[in-house]
Amino acid sequence: MVWTRVLLLALLPIILIVLAGVESATVRNGKDSEPKESSKSVFMPASDASNFFKRRSRRSPSAYEEYYEQRVKTSANERRREYLEEQTTEYENYLEEDRNEQHERSREKTEQYREFNYDGQYPRYPHHRY
């Protein structure tokens, strides 16, 4: 709880400076100009803006081909990734089964060895049995 108050107190002067000091976000090119003039050069009338978006909404054939090529590449990459993921999963499953089989064989051999070589003089400890 204390750290939030410290954080708020640390950020409060920065926020006040930013809010009080910023008049416009345009970059000046060496001349003292009014912020109103710079905003006129940045913004355009609504009619021009709508025409701009109408022109941009129609796709040219070359743009569609690029889009299609990108889709083909993306799908090929996805198929390749899924294939490699499947291969690694299969290999990991194979390794796990192989390790389990080896462990089972070595456990059986050890158990048979102990049964065959047991002379009856030493007690069988519980940690020797599975």
C-alpha positions as CSV (number, residue, x, y, z in Angstrom):
1,M,0.0,0.0,0.0
2,V,2.9,2.3,0.8
3,W,4.6,1.8,-2.5
4,T,1.5,2.9,-4.4
5,R,1.4,6.2,-2.6
6,V,5.2,6.7,-3.2
7,L,4.6,5.9,-6.9
8,L,1.7,8.4,-7.2
9,L,3.7,11.1,-5.4
10,A,6.6,10.5,-7.7
11,L,4.5,10.6,-10.9
12,L,2.3,13.6,-9.9
13,P,4.9,16.3,-10.7
14,I,5.7,14.7,-14.1
15,I,2.0,14.7,-15.0
16,L,1.5,18.3,-13.9
17,I,4.5,19.4,-16.0
18,V,3.3,17.6,-19.0
19,L,-0.3,18.9,-18.8
20,A,0.8,22.5,-18.1
21,G,3.7,22.7,-20.5
22,V,2.4,21.1,-23.7
23,E,0.7,23.5,-26.1
24,S,1.0,21.4,-29.3
25,A,2.7,18.3,-30.4
26,T,3.9,19.5,-33.8
27,V,7.5,19.8,-34.7
28,R,8.7,23.3,-35.4
29,N,10.9,23.8,-38.4
30,G,12.9,26.8,-37.1
31,K,10.1,29.4,-37.6
32,D,7.8,30.7,-34.9
33,S,4.4,29.8,-36.2
34,E,1.0,29.6,-34.7
35,P,-0.2,26.2,-33.5
36,K,-3.4,26.8,-35.5
37,E,-1.5,26.9,-38.8
38,S,0.4,23.8,-38.0
39,S,-2.8,21.9,-37.2
40,K,-4.2,23.0,-40.6
41,S,-1.2,21.4,-42.3
42,V,-1.7,18.2,-40.3
43,F,-5.5,17.7,-40.6
44,M,-7.4,17.6,-43.9
45,P,-11.1,18.3,-44.6
46,A,-13.6,15.5,-44.1
47,S,-14.4,15.2,-47.8
48,D,-10.7,14.7,-48.7
49,A,-10.3,12.2,-45.9
50,S,-13.3,10.1,-47.1
51,N,-12.0,10.2,-50.7
52,F,-8.6,9.0,-49.4
53,F,-10.1,6.0,-47.6
54,K,-12.3,5.2,-50.5
55,R,-9.3,5.0,-52.8
56,R,-7.3,3.0,-50.3
57,S,-10.1,0.5,-49.7
58,R,-9.9,-0.9,-53.2
59,R,-7.1,-3.4,-53.5
60,S,-5.0,-3.4,-56.6
61,P,-4.2,-6.8,-58.2
62,S,-0.5,-6.6,-57.1
63,A,-1.5,-6.0,-53.5
64,Y,-4.0,-8.9,-53.6
65,E,-1.2,-11.2,-55.0
66,E,1.1,-10.1,-52.2
67,Y,-1.6,-10.7,-49.6
68,Y,-2.2,-14.2,-51.1
69,E,1.5,-15.0,-51.2
70,Q,1.7,-14.0,-47.5
71,R,-1.2,-16.2,-46.6
72,V,0.4,-19.1,-48.5
73,K,3.7,-18.6,-46.7
74,T,2.0,-18.3,-43.3
75,S,0.0,-21.5,-43.8
76,A,3.1,-23.4,-45.0
77,N,5.0,-22.2,-41.9
78,E,2.1,-23.3,-39.7
79,R,2.0,-26.7,-41.3
80,R,5.8,-27.1,-41.0
81,R,5.6,-26.1,-37.3
82,E,2.8,-28.5,-36.6
83,Y,4.7,-31.3,-38.4
84,L,7.9,-30.7,-36.4
85,E,5.9,-30.5,-33.2
86,E,4.3,-33.8,-33.9
87,Q,7.7,-35.4,-34.7
88,T,9.2,-34.2,-31.5
89,T,6.2,-35.4,-29.5
90,E,6.5,-38.9,-31.2
91,Y,10.2,-39.0,-30.5
92,E,9.7,-38.0,-26.8
93,N,7.1,-40.7,-26.4
94,Y,9.5,-43.3,-28.0
95,L,12.3,-42.2,-25.6
96,E,10.0,-42.5,-22.6
97,E,8.8,-46.0,-23.6
98,D,12.4,-47.1,-24.3
99,R,13.6,-45.8,-20.9
100,N,10.7,-47.5,-19.1
101,E,11.5,-50.8,-20.8
102,Q,15.2,-50.5,-20.0
103,H,14.3,-49.7,-16.4
104,E,11.9,-52.7,-16.2
105,R,14.5,-55.1,-17.7
106,S,17.3,-53.9,-15.3
107,R,14.9,-54.2,-12.3
108,E,13.9,-57.7,-13.3
109,K,17.6,-58.7,-13.8
110,T,18.5,-57.3,-10.4
111,E,15.6,-59.1,-8.7
112,Q,16.5,-62.4,-10.4
113,Y,20.2,-61.9,-9.3
114,R,19.2,-61.3,-5.7
115,E,16.9,-64.3,-5.6
116,F,19.5,-66.6,-7.2
117,N,22.4,-65.4,-5.0
118,Y,20.5,-65.0,-1.7
119,D,22.2,-67.3,0.8
120,G,19.6,-66.8,3.6
121,Q,22.0,-65.4,6.1
122,Y,21.2,-61.7,5.7
123,P,17.8,-60.3,6.3
124,R,16.0,-58.9,3.3
125,Y,15.6,-55.2,3.7
126,P,12.5,-53.5,2.5
127,H,14.4,-51.1,0.2
128,H,15.8,-54.1,-1.7
129,R,12.3,-55.1,-2.8
130,Y,10.0,-53.2,-5.1
